[in-house]
Amino acid sequence: MRSWTSFGKGLVADAYIVDTGVFLRWFVDQPGYEHAREMQDAFLRGQVMLETADFARIEVAGVLRKKGLLSGRLIACMTQSSPNWPSIEAFPFSPPT
């Protein structure tokens, strides 16, 4: 069951479904990065759970590599099939039929 709690300036849920853009804003100062990093802090403190599509880590690694922020061993670590974000639940993507 999902719930809402007070956080910062308003109410937030205890779980979020996030996409690649949120993860990228953890590393890159793009519009909206402040909120993404607040979410990251809450996640690291165990206040919220995050869920995403199973290919998100591959997309994040690819974008960070193109921006020159990720190379070599880190790319291999982020894209390997074993979970590298153990607390973020990843769900298989199934395109609509």
Buried (B, 14 or more C-beta within 10 A) or exposed (E): EEEEEEBEEEEBEBBBEBEBBBBBBBBBEEEEBEEBBBBBBBBEEEEBBBEBBEBBBBBBBBBBBEEEEBEEEEBEEBBEEEEEBEEBBBEEEEEEE
